[in-house]
Amino acid sequence: MNLKEKFLDLFNLYIEKKTSKSDMSRVLKKLLPIKIEHELLRLGEENDGGYLIPNDFSDIKKNYSAGVGELTQFEKDLEERFSIKSNMLDLNNIDPKIFPKGSKFLKKKIGIISSENQININNWLIDEDEEIILKMDIEGDEYSVLTSISEENLNKIRIFVIELHDLRHLRNYFFFKTFEKIISRLNNSFYVCHLHANNSSKVKNIGGFHVPDMLEITLIRKDRIKNFSGEYEDIPHKLDQKTVLDNDEIFIDKNWYL
């Protein structure tokens, strides 16, 4: 331990390598939505709990929702409007009266291994042999799930809705490298078709870019897009709403496109 490290250790601090502007620019472009031929629909609650997803539901019979909380209108909309039933999962005690009639609920959380209180994503999807929608809001655990999900199960997902958390840590190069590998893996199979900042976030300047701590992102499997233009979709979308009504909206930094 050198003198600088000893000094920082006195204050319980450490040195980390910061992410460069060029690295940030590269990965932020991978999050920007592209234009697709499917119309985006808003399902779920007004404000928090509402998501934009592509109107491409033909032959989909099942939605999987990891992290439910007290907001279930998304699953109700899928069932009532498109006859898509939901398998829902959350470790919290939730009043079954708020579940859609045809849903199933598992009182566990997604984890790396399966145990009494958690289930591995691959074990949760193991019996599914048809295409699905997957919605995931699991407070930062999404990164371990996205690392551990098998290619077989990833390919079952036609529409993928994820809330990404803790993006302030992108300034840490170690977190950045892991994040980029995960996003690049998703980019291999999916196009991003919607992006919205959760306005309960704080916004950090990372490498010269304003980055919200939480992003709501929707992806569609690439084989569902027949007319790929490569053009970016305009954001915000006309159907976007504030996540938290009383907070100012957060808009995606236009510098992400540069």
C-alpha positions as CSV (number, residue, x, y, z in Angstrom):
1,M,0.0,0.0,0.0
2,N,1.5,3.3,-1.1
3,L,1.3,6.6,0.8
4,K,-1.7,7.8,-1.2
5,E,-3.6,4.6,-0.5
6,K,-2.8,4.8,3.2
7,F,-4.1,8.3,3.3
8,L,-7.4,7.4,1.6
9,D,-7.7,4.3,3.8
10,L,-7.8,6.6,6.8
11,F,-11.1,8.0,5.5
12,N,-12.4,4.6,4.3
13,L,-12.0,5.7,0.6
14,Y,-10.4,4.1,-2.4
15,I,-9.3,5.1,-5.9
16,E,-11.4,3.9,-8.9
17,K,-10.7,4.2,-12.6
18,K,-13.2,6.6,-14.2
19,T,-15.1,5.8,-17.4
20,S,-13.9,7.8,-20.4
21,K,-16.2,10.0,-22.6
22,S,-15.6,7.8,-25.6
23,D,-16.6,4.6,-23.7
24,M,-19.7,6.3,-22.4
25,S,-20.7,7.5,-25.8
26,R,-20.4,4.0,-27.2
27,V,-22.6,2.4,-24.6
28,L,-25.2,5.1,-24.4
29,K,-25.9,4.8,-28.2
30,K,-26.7,1.1,-27.6
31,L,-29.6,2.3,-25.3
32,L,-31.2,4.6,-27.8
33,P,-34.5,3.4,-29.4
34,I,-34.8,2.7,-33.1
35,K,-37.9,3.0,-35.3
36,I,-39.9,-0.2,-35.8
37,E,-43.0,-1.0,-37.9
38,H,-45.0,-1.9,-34.8
39,E,-47.1,0.8,-33.0
40,L,-46.2,1.3,-29.4
41,L,-49.0,1.0,-26.9
42,R,-49.1,2.1,-23.3
43,L,-50.2,-0.6,-20.8
44,G,-50.5,-0.3,-17.0
45,E,-51.1,2.4,-14.6
46,E,-51.0,6.1,-15.3
47,N,-47.5,7.4,-14.4
48,D,-45.6,4.8,-12.3
49,G,-46.4,1.3,-13.5
50,G,-47.1,2.2,-17.1
51,Y,-44.9,0.9,-19.9
52,L,-44.8,1.3,-23.7
53,I,-44.5,-1.9,-25.6
54,P,-44.8,-2.8,-29.3
55,N,-48.2,-4.0,-30.6
56,D,-46.9,-7.4,-31.6
57,F,-48.9,-9.9,-29.5
58,S,-49.9,-12.5,-32.1
59,D,-49.7,-16.0,-30.7
60,I,-48.3,-14.8,-27.3
61,K,-50.2,-16.5,-24.5
62,K,-48.0,-15.7,-21.5
63,N,-46.3,-12.8,-19.7
64,Y,-43.8,-13.2,-16.9
65,S,-43.4,-10.3,-14.5
66,A,-40.5,-10.2,-12.0
67,G,-41.0,-7.6,-9.3
68,V,-44.7,-6.7,-9.0
69,G,-45.2,-4.5,-5.9
70,E,-48.7,-3.1,-5.7
71,L,-49.0,-2.2,-9.4
72,T,-50.7,-4.8,-11.6
73,Q,-52.6,-2.9,-14.2
74,F,-50.0,-3.9,-16.8
75,E,-50.8,-7.5,-16.3
76,K,-54.5,-6.8,-16.2
77,D,-54.3,-4.9,-19.5
78,L,-52.5,-7.8,-21.1
79,E,-55.2,-10.3,-19.9
80,E,-58.3,-8.2,-20.6
81,R,-57.2,-6.7,-23.9
82,F,-55.1,-9.4,-25.4
83,S,-55.9,-12.6,-23.5
84,I,-52.3,-12.9,-22.3
85,K,-52.1,-14.4,-18.8
86,S,-49.3,-13.6,-16.4
87,N,-46.9,-15.5,-14.1
88,M,-46.0,-13.0,-11.4
89,L,-43.2,-13.1,-8.9
90,D,-42.3,-10.9,-5.9
91,L,-40.9,-11.7,-2.4
92,N,-43.2,-9.1,-0.7
93,N,-46.7,-9.9,0.7
94,I,-49.2,-8.7,-1.9
95,D,-52.9,-8.7,-1.7
96,P,-54.1,-11.4,-4.1
97,K,-57.2,-9.2,-4.9
98,I,-55.1,-7.0,-7.1
99,F,-53.9,-9.9,-9.4
100,P,-55.5,-10.5,-12.8
101,K,-58.0,-13.4,-12.6
102,G,-55.9,-15.8,-14.8
103,S,-52.6,-15.0,-13.2
104,K,-50.3,-17.1,-11.1
105,F,-48.2,-15.7,-8.3
106,L,-44.9,-17.0,-6.8
107,K,-43.7,-15.4,-3.5
108,K,-40.0,-15.4,-4.3
109,K,-37.5,-13.1,-5.9
110,I,-35.2,-13.7,-8.9
111,G,-31.8,-14.9,-7.7
112,I,-28.6,-16.5,-9.0
113,I,-29.6,-19.8,-7.4
114,S,-32.9,-21.3,-6.5
115,S,-33.7,-21.6,-2.7
116,E,-36.5,-21.1,-0.3
117,N,-36.9,-17.4,-1.1
118,Q,-35.6,-17.1,-4.6
119,I,-35.6,-18.8,-8.0
120,N,-33.1,-18.7,-10.8
121,I,-34.5,-17.1,-14.0
122,N,-33.8,-20.3,-16.0
123,N,-35.7,-22.5,-13.5
124,W,-38.6,-20.0,-13.6
125,L,-38.8,-20.2,-17.4
126,I,-37.8,-23.9,-17.8
127,D,-41.3,-25.2,-18.6
128,E,-42.1,-22.4,-21.0
129,D,-42.0,-23.6,-24.6
130,E,-43.6,-20.7,-26.4
131,E,-42.7,-17.0,-26.9
132,I,-43.3,-14.7,-24.0
133,I,-43.3,-11.2,-22.8
134,L,-40.9,-10.6,-19.8
135,K,-41.2,-7.5,-17.6
136,M,-38.5,-7.0,-15.0
137,D,-38.2,-4.4,-12.2
138,I,-36.1,-6.0,-9.5
139,E,-34.2,-3.0,-8.0
140,G,-30.7,-3.6,-9.4
141,D,-30.7,-7.4,-9.4
142,E,-31.4,-7.3,-13.2
143,Y,-27.7,-7.4,-13.9
144,S,-27.1,-10.8,-12.4
145,V,-30.2,-12.1,-14.0
146,L,-29.2,-10.8,-17.4
147,T,-25.8,-12.4,-17.0
148,S,-27.2,-15.8,-15.9
149,I,-30.1,-16.2,-18.3
150,S,-29.5,-18.9,-20.9
151,E,-29.6,-18.3,-24.6
152,E,-32.4,-20.8,-24.9
153,N,-34.6,-18.8,-22.5
154,L,-33.4,-15.4,-23.8
155,N,-34.7,-16.5,-27.3
156,K,-38.1,-17.3,-25.8
157,I,-38.6,-13.5,-25.1
158,R,-40.3,-11.6,-27.9
159,I,-40.9,-8.4,-25.9
160,F,-38.6,-7.5,-23.0
161,V,-39.4,-4.6,-20.6
162,I,-36.7,-3.8,-18.0
163,E,-36.0,-1.1,-15.5
164,L,-32.3,-0.5,-15.3
165,H,-31.1,0.8,-11.9
166,D,-27.9,2.3,-10.4
167,L,-26.6,3.9,-13.6
168,R,-24.6,6.4,-11.5
169,H,-22.1,3.6,-11.2
170,L,-21.3,3.8,-14.9
171,R,-18.6,6.3,-13.9
172,N,-16.8,3.3,-12.3
173,Y,-15.0,1.5,-15.1
174,F,-15.5,-1.9,-13.5
175,F,-19.3,-1.5,-13.4
176,F,-19.2,0.0,-16.9
177,K,-17.4,-3.0,-18.4
178,T,-20.0,-5.4,-16.9
179,F,-22.9,-3.2,-18.0
180,E,-21.6,-2.9,-21.6
181,K,-21.2,-6.7,-21.9
182,I,-24.8,-7.1,-20.7
183,I,-26.2,-4.5,-23.1
184,S,-24.2,-5.8,-26.0
185,R,-25.6,-9.3,-25.3
186,L,-29.1,-7.9,-25.5
187,N,-28.3,-5.9,-28.6
188,N,-27.3,-9.2,-30.3
189,S,-30.9,-10.5,-30.1
190,F,-33.0,-7.4,-29.6
191,Y,-33.6,-3.9,-30.8
192,V,-34.4,-1.2,-28.3
193,C,-37.7,0.3,-29.2
194,H,-38.5,2.6,-26.3
195,L,-36.5,4.5,-23.6
196,H,-37.8,6.6,-20.8
197,A,-36.1,8.1,-17.7
198,N,-37.6,7.4,-14.3
199,N,-38.0,10.9,-12.9
200,S,-37.5,9.7,-9.4
201,S,-33.8,9.4,-10.4
202,K,-31.0,11.7,-9.7
203,V,-29.0,12.7,-12.8
204,K,-25.2,12.4,-12.9
205,N,-22.7,13.9,-15.3
206,I,-20.7,11.0,-16.5
207,G,-18.0,11.6,-19.1
208,G,-19.8,14.7,-20.2
209,F,-23.2,13.1,-20.5
210,H,-26.3,13.5,-18.3
211,V,-27.3,10.0,-17.1
212,P,-30.4,9.3,-15.0
213,D,-30.0,6.7,-12.3
214,M,-33.0,4.7,-13.6
215,L,-34.1,4.0,-17.1
216,E,-37.2,2.1,-18.4
217,I,-36.3,0.3,-21.5
218,T,-38.4,-1.9,-23.9
219,L,-36.8,-4.3,-26.4
220,I,-38.2,-6.4,-29.2
221,R,-36.5,-9.5,-30.6
222,K,-34.8,-8.7,-33.9
223,D,-36.6,-11.3,-36.0
224,R,-39.9,-9.5,-35.4
225,I,-38.7,-6.5,-37.4
226,K,-38.9,-6.9,-41.1
227,N,-38.3,-3.3,-42.2
228,F,-35.3,-2.2,-40.3
229,S,-34.3,1.4,-41.2
230,G,-31.7,1.9,-38.6
231,E,-33.2,5.3,-37.8
232,Y,-33.5,6.5,-34.2
233,E,-37.0,6.9,-32.8
234,D,-38.0,10.3,-31.5
235,I,-38.0,10.6,-27.7
236,P,-39.8,11.4,-25.6
237,H,-42.7,9.4,-27.1
238,K,-46.1,11.0,-27.2
239,L,-47.5,8.4,-24.8
240,D,-44.7,8.9,-22.2
241,Q,-45.8,10.1,-18.8
242,K,-43.9,11.1,-15.7
243,T,-43.1,8.2,-13.4
244,V,-43.6,10.4,-10.4
245,L,-46.3,13.0,-11.1
246,D,-45.0,15.7,-8.7
247,N,-41.4,15.6,-10.0
248,D,-40.0,17.4,-13.0
249,E,-39.7,15.2,-16.1
250,I,-36.2,14.0,-17.0
251,F,-35.4,14.0,-20.7
252,I,-32.7,12.0,-22.4
253,D,-29.6,14.1,-23.1
254,K,-29.4,14.9,-26.8
255,N,-25.6,14.5,-26.6
256,W,-26.2,10.7,-26.4
257,Y,-26.8,10.8,-30.2
258,L,-23.4,12.5,-31.0
